[in-house]
Amino acid sequence: MSKPLKIAIVSNTSWSIYNFRLGLIRTLKELGHDVFLISPKDNFSAKLIAEGFSYQNIYMDNYGTSPFNDLKTLRQFIKIYKTHAFDLIFHYTIKPNIYGSLAAYRCNIPSVAITTGLGHLLSYKNVLVQFIVLQSYKMASRLSQQVWFLNEDDQHVFVEKGIVKKEKTYLLQSEGVNTDRFKPKRPFECSPVVKFLFAGRIIWDKGVGEYVNAAKIIKTKYPNVEFQLLGFINPNNPNSVPIIDIEKWQKEGILNYLGETTDIRKYIDEACCVVLPSYYREGISRVLLEAASMGKPIITTDNVGCRDVVDHKVNGYLCQKKNTEDLALQMEQFMQLTCDERKAMGNNGRQKVLNEFDEKLIIQNYLDFIARFQNNA
């Protein structure tokens, strides 16, 4: 048996490590690996420490483009990597992928860059900034052992733009979802009031505006319908929806804002359908995976990282990006389904997640890679 490794997991938030990769890091720890977590400190950092993992805070300006701030992050990465001499590093999200990969190469540590979605990478208004970021990504990709993607669209973009050679890429089917934790909580039943739930970061790119406008259309035609909005409002994000707008929509009776939560299951369970009209470049939408895993029909856009979870009219509906009328049309189609048809749609979603996106399947991809890495070491 190969000796355990000292493995670093690096991301731009502790929140994402805890919510997206907890099953992975627990498995690695159970197998005897020394797992070290690196991310900016937030409310979930203490939860990671309480799990028994070594944790290191790092400075990272997630939304800024200042070269001075990014240089500070790079220097911290180099210092941490020199101090701990990891055997292998997994980087997630743009800045860790770029600056973490550069630092790992500088310290002669093998690393993997995992692209969890391109976000605004291809939509920077400043062409010079976009060029610099893409060139930096290109350099970092060359220095990483492999570059992993969560969907074929992102993989194709990187290969097409010459950022990475295809033979160096690997397609990971999402970050997985714990299907034992996210499962139907009770027998399926149809509520007399149809509840649509939007859950996610409250930013315009996720389709909040389209969701609200579609709600206005539906509410003029159907009295027994409720639109819910659940998620975190981050004033530091330039695309964040202002709280004043949310208060206005709530006062007008368009939707109910449910605040934020550390456990989304209760809200998914009470919803009839989960809606995400995102035009953001998702990796694979987590909330869609969680909703489908809990047997809920879903409505989302024919967009990168969203369409992967939906088979149109089988476990949900796809609508056009930035198209309020088409979103409302798909909502109306859902409302016209019988209770048995809604139940079948939810069951289809649950089965799709079990077959393609179960966390156990994703973790096995990591274990297979680590086994090959150990054999070649």
DOKE-995374 format. One line per 8 residues: number of its first residue (from 1); their letters; for each residue x, y, z negated of C-alpha. Coordinates in steps of 0.2 Angstrom, whole numbers, plus 2048, in hexadecimal, padded with zeros to 3 digits. Each point is the difference from the previous one (the first is absolute). Layout:
NUM	A	X:Y:Z | ...
REM end
This chain:
1	MSKPLKIA	800:800:800 | 807:811:805 | 804:80C:7F1 | 7F3:80E:7FC | 802:811:808 | 800:811:7FA | 7F3:808:80A | 7FB:813:801
9	IVSNTSWS	7EE:805:806 | 800:812:805 | 7F1:80B:804 | 7FA:812:800 | 7F4:7FD:7F1 | 7FF:7F4:7F1 | 7ED:800:804 | 803:7F7:810
17	IYNFRLGL	80C:7F3:7F9 | 7F3:7FC:7F2 | 7F1:800:80B | 807:7F8:810 | 80F:7F5:7FB | 7FC:7FB:7EE | 7FD:7EE:806 | 810:800:809
25	IRTLKELG	80B:806:7F2 | 7F8:7F5:7F4 | 804:7F1:80B | 812:805:803 | 802:802:7ED | 7F8:7EF:7FD | 80C:7F8:80C | 80F:807:7F5
33	HDVFLISP	805:80F:80B | 805:810:7F7 | 7F4:80C:807 | 804:813:7FE | 7F3:80D:805 | 805:811:807 | 7F3:80F:803 | 7FB:811:7FA
41	KDNFSAKL	7F8:800:7EF | 7ED:800:7FF | 7F2:7F9:7F5 | 804:7EF:806 | 812:7FF:7FC | 7FD:7FC:7EE | 7F4:7F1:806 | 80F:7F9:80A
49	IAEGFSYQ	80C:802:7F1 | 7F2:7F7:7F5 | 800:7F2:80C | 813:7FD:7FB | 808:807:810 | 80F:80B:800 | 7FC:811:806 | 809:80F:807
57	NIYMDNYG	7F8:811:803 | 807:809:810 | 7FC:812:806 | 7F7:800:811 | 7F7:80E:808 | 7F3:7F6:809 | 7F7:80D:80A | 80F:80C:803
65	TSPFNDLK	80C:802:80E | 80E:809:7F7 | 811:7F8:804 | 807:806:7EF | 7F3:7F6:7F7 | 802:7F1:80B | 813:801:7FD | 7FD:800:7EE
73	TLRQFIKI	7F5:7F0:802 | 80E:7F8:80B | 80D:803:7F2 | 7F6:7F9:7F3 | 7FD:7F0:80A | 813:7FE:803 | 803:802:7ED | 7F3:7F4:7FB
81	YKTHAFDL	805:7F3:80D | 812:801:7FB | 7FC:7FF:7EE | 7F5:7F0:801 | 808:7F7:80F | 7F0:7F8:806 | 801:7F0:80B | 7F1:805:80B
89	IFHYTIKP	7F5:810:801 | 7EE:802:807 | 7FC:812:805 | 7EE:806:803 | 7F9:810:808 | 809:80D:80A | 80D:808:7F4 | 805:7F0:7F7
97	NIYGSLAA	802:7F8:811 | 80B:80E:807 | 80A:806:7F1 | 800:7EF:7F6 | 806:7F7:810 | 80E:80C:802 | 805:7FE:7EE | 7FF:7ED:801
105	YRCNIPSV	80B:800:80F | 80D:80C:7F7 | 800:7F4:7F1 | 801:7F1:80B | 7F0:7F8:7FA | 7F4:7F7:80D | 7EF:808:801 | 7EF:7FF:809
113	AITTGLGH	7F6:80F:805 | 7ED:7FD:7FF | 7F6:80C:80A | 7EF:801:7F7 | 7F8:80C:80C | 807:80E:80B | 7F4:80D:7F7 | 805:811:807
121	LLSYKNVL	810:7FB:807 | 7FA:802:812 | 7F5:80F:7FD | 80D:80D:7F9 | 7FB:811:806 | 813:805:800 | 807:7F6:80F | 812:803:7F9
129	VQFIVLQS	7FB:7F8:7EF | 7F8:7F1:809 | 810:7FE:80B | 80B:800:7F0 | 7F5:7F4:7F7 | 7FF:7F3:80F | 813:801:802 | 803:7FD:7EE
137	YKMASRLS	7F4:7F2:800 | 809:7F9:80F | 811:801:7F7 | 7F8:7F8:7F0 | 7F9:7F2:80B | 811:7FB:807 | 807:7FF:7EF | 7F2:7F5:7F9
145	QQVWFLNE	800:7ED:801 | 7EE:800:807 | 7F2:80D:802 | 7EF:7F9:7FC | 7EF:807:805 | 7EE:7FD:7FA | 7F8:801:811 | 805:7FE:813
153	DDQHVFVE	7FC:812:804 | 80E:807:7F5 | 80C:7F2:805 | 7FD:804:813 | 802:813:7FD | 811:7FD:7F8 | 806:7F4:80D | 7FA:80B:80E
161	KGIVKKEK	808:810:7F9 | 811:7F6:7FE | 800:803:7ED | 803:7ED:7FE | 803:7F1:80B | 7F1:7F4:800 | 80B:7F1:7FB | 804:809:7F0
169	TYLLQSEG	7ED:803:7FB | 7F4:7F5:7F7 | 7ED:801:7FF | 7F9:7FE:7EE | 7ED:7FE:800 | 7FD:80E:7F4 | 806:801:7EE | 7F2:7F3:7FB
177	VNTDRFKP	7F2:800:7F4 | 7FE:7F6:7F0 | 7F0:7F6:806 | 7FE:7F9:7EE | 7FF:812:7F9 | 7F6:807:80E | 7F2:7F4:803 | 7ED:801:800
185	KRPFECSP	7FA:803:7EE | 7EE:7FA:801 | 7F4:7F8:80D | 7FD:80C:80F | 7F1:80B:7FE | 7F9:80E:80A | 7FD:810:7F7 | 7F0:80B:804
193	VVKFLFAG	80C:80F:801 | 80E:7FD:80D | 810:806:7F8 | 80F:805:80B | 810:801:7F8 | 810:80A:806 | 80F:7FB:7F5 | 811:807:803
201	RIIWDKGV	80B:80F:7FF | 7F5:80F:802 | 809:807:80F | 7F9:806:810 | 80A:7F3:80B | 7F6:7F2:7F7 | 7F0:807:809 | 7F8:808:7F1
209	GEYVNAAK	7F9:80E:80B | 7F8:7F3:80C | 7F9:7F6:7F1 | 7F8:810:7F9 | 7F9:805:811 | 7F9:7EF:804 | 7F8:7FF:7EF | 7F7:810:804
217	IIKTKYPN	7F9:7F8:810 | 7FB:7F0:7F8 | 7F8:809:7F1 | 7F4:809:80C | 7F9:7F0:806 | 801:7F4:7F1 | 7FB:805:7EE | 806:7F0:7F7
225	VEFQLLGF	813:803:803 | 80E:805:7F5 | 812:806:805 | 80D:7FE:7F4 | 812:807:800 | 80D:7F8:7F5 | 813:805:7FF | 80E:80B:7FA
233	INPNNPNS	802:812:805 | 812:805:802 | 802:813:801 | 812:7FD:805 | 7FB:7F8:810 | 7FE:80D:80E | 7F1:7F5:807 | 7F7:7FF:7F0
241	VPIIDIEK	7ED:804:800 | 7FE:80F:7F4 | 7F6:7FC:7F1 | 7F4:80F:804 | 7FA:7F7:80F | 7FC:7F0:7F7 | 7F7:80A:7F2 | 7F6:808:80E
249	WQKEGILN	7FB:7F0:809 | 7FB:7F9:7EF | 7F5:80F:7FC | 7F8:7FE:811 | 7FC:7EE:7FC | 80A:7FA:80F | 80A:7F4:7F5 | 805:7FB:7EF
257	YLGETTDI	812:802:7FB | 805:7F2:7F4 | 811:807:7FB | 80F:7F4:800 | 803:7EF:7F9 | 80E:7F3:7FC | 7F4:7F2:804 | 7F6:802:810
265	RKYIDEAC	7F7:7EF:7FE | 7F1:807:7F7 | 7FC:80C:80D | 802:7F4:80F | 7F5:7F4:7F7 | 7F2:80D:7FE | 802:806:812 | 7F6:7F9:80F
273	CVVLPSYY	80E:805:80D | 811:807:7FF | 804:80E:80C | 811:806:806 | 800:80C:80F | 812:802:800 | 80B:807:80E | 80F:800:7F5
281	REGISRVL	80D:7F3:806 | 7FD:7F3:7F3 | 80B:7F1:7FE | 7F2:7F4:7FC | 7F2:809:7F6 | 800:7F9:7EE | 7EF:805:7FB | 7F9:7F7:810
289	LEAASMGK	809:7F1:7FB | 7F9:801:7EE | 7EE:803:806 | 801:7F2:80C | 807:7F4:7F3 | 7F2:804:7F5 | 7F3:7FC:80D | 7FB:811:805
297	PIITTDNV	7FD:806:812 | 80B:80E:806 | 7FF:80E:80C | 810:808:807 | 808:808:80F | 808:7F7:80F | 811:806:7F9 | 811:7F9:7FC
305	GCRDVVDH	7FF:7F7:7F0 | 7ED:800:7FF | 7FA:7F6:80E | 80C:7F1:7FB | 7F4:7FD:7F1 | 7EF:801:80A | 7F9:7F4:80D | 7F2:80C:808
313	KVNGYLCQ	7EF:7FA:7FB | 807:7F1:7F7 | 806:806:7F0 | 7FD:813:803 | 7FF:80D:80D | 80D:80B:809 | 7FD:812:805 | 80A:80C:80A
321	KKNTEDLA	80D:80B:7F8 | 7FA:812:7FB | 7EF:7FC:807 | 7F2:804:7F3 | 7F2:7FB:80B | 807:7EF:803 | 804:7FD:7EE | 7EE:804:7FC
329	LQMEQFMQ	7FA:7F4:80D | 80A:7F2:7F8 | 7F9:804:7EF | 7EF:800:807 | 803:7EF:809 | 805:7F9:7EF | 7F1:807:7F7 | 7F5:7F7:80D
337	LTCDERKA	807:7EF:7FC | 7F6:7F4:7F6 | 806:7FB:7EF | 806:7EF:806 | 809:808:80E | 809:80C:7F4 | 805:7F1:7F5 | 807:7F6:80F
345	MGNNGRQK	80A:80F:805 | 807:801:7EF | 804:7ED:800 | 809:802:810 | 80B:80E:7F9 | 804:7F6:7F1 | 805:7F1:80B | 80B:80B:80B
353	VLNEFDEK	80A:807:7F2 | 802:7EE:7F9 | 807:7FA:811 | 80B:80F:804 | 803:80C:7F2 | 801:7F6:7F0 | 80E:806:7F5 | 807:7EE:7FE
361	LIIQNYLD	803:800:813 | 809:810:800 | 80B:7FC:7F1 | 805:7F0:809 | 807:80A:80E | 80C:809:7F3 | 805:7F0:7F8 | 804:7F8:811
369	FIARFQNN	80B:80F:804 | 809:800:7EF | 803:7ED:803 | 808:803:811 | 80A:80F:7F8 | 807:7F5:7F2 | 804:7F2:80C | 80A:80C:80B
377	A	808:809:7F2
REM end
